[in-house]
Amino acid sequence: MRATSDLVYYNINLKIESLRFRINNTEYLELRSILHAFLRGYEHILSSNGSIRLDALDKLLAIDSDIVLQLGIIKINTRRKRYSALPKIYRS
């Protein structure tokens, strides 16, 4: 589970870092704090006898994919805002 947690952290961290200069510092720090909070869920996927709780793993992976999707949407929206702020002469 540690490898899964590290992989998810790496992937979501890349998305957050790609937004770093497109969002304000407060939003960036909030995203960073949320990242650390929800990754702790993977530690509880493994039961005491070493078996994997598949239902909990499925839920966490679904949540993680939703988060990555939402971060992608934020990235697209910030691009649109920056593009629409350009004078019309530079948009073509």
C-alpha positions in Angstrom: 0.0 0.0 0.0 2.9 2.3 0.5 3.8 2.0 -3.2 0.2 2.8 -4.1 0.2 5.8 -1.8 3.5 7.1 -3.2 2.3 6.7 -6.8 -1.0 8.5 -6.1 0.9 11.3 -4.2 3.3 11.7 -7.1 0.6 11.9 -9.8 -1.6 14.4 -7.8 1.4 16.4 -6.7 2.3 16.9 -10.4 -1.2 18.2 -11.1 -1.0 20.6 -8.2 2.5 21.8 -9.1 1.3 22.5 -12.7 -1.3 24.9 -11.2 1.1 26.6 -8.9 1.6 29.8 -10.9 -2.0 29.9 -12.2 -3.8 30.1 -8.9 -3.2 32.4 -6.0 -0.9 31.3 -3.1 -3.7 30.6 -0.7 -5.5 28.2 -3.0 -2.2 26.5 -3.8 -1.4 26.0 -0.1 -4.9 24.7 0.5 -4.5 22.1 -2.2 -1.2 21.0 -0.7 -2.7 20.6 2.7 -5.6 18.5 1.3 -3.1 16.3 -0.6 -1.4 15.3 2.6 -4.7 14.7 4.5 -6.4 12.3 2.1 -3.3 10.2 1.3 -3.4 8.8 4.8 -6.4 6.7 3.7 -4.2 4.2 2.0 -2.6 3.2 5.3 -5.9 1.7 6.4 -6.5 -0.4 3.3 -4.4 -3.3 4.6 -6.0 -5.2 7.3 -4.2 -6.6 10.4 -3.9 -10.1 8.8 -2.3 -8.6 5.6 -5.3 -8.8 3.3 -6.3 -5.9 1.2 -9.8 -4.4 1.8 -10.8 -4.2 -1.9 -14.0 -2.2 -1.3 -12.1 0.5 0.5 -9.3 0.5 -2.1 -11.9 0.9 -4.9 -13.4 3.9 -3.1 -10.1 5.6 -2.6 -9.0 5.1 -6.2 -12.3 6.5 -7.4 -11.9 9.5 -5.2 -8.3 10.0 -6.3 -9.4 9.9 -10.0 -12.1 12.5 -9.3 -9.6 14.7 -7.7 -7.2 14.5 -10.6 -10.1 15.2 -13.0 -11.1 18.3 -11.0 -7.5 19.5 -10.9 -7.4 19.2 -14.7 -10.6 21.2 -15.0 -9.1 23.9 -12.8 -6.1 24.0 -15.0 -8.2 24.4 -18.2 -10.3 27.2 -16.6 -7.2 29.1 -15.5 -5.8 28.9 -19.1 -9.1 30.2 -20.4 -9.0 33.2 -18.0 -5.5 34.0 -19.0 -6.3 33.7 -22.7 -9.4 35.9 -22.4 -7.4 38.5 -20.6 -5.1 39.0 -23.6 -6.0 41.8 -26.0 -7.8 40.5 -29.0 -4.9 41.2 -31.3 -2.8 38.6 -29.6 -5.4 35.8 -29.6 -5.2 34.8 -33.2 
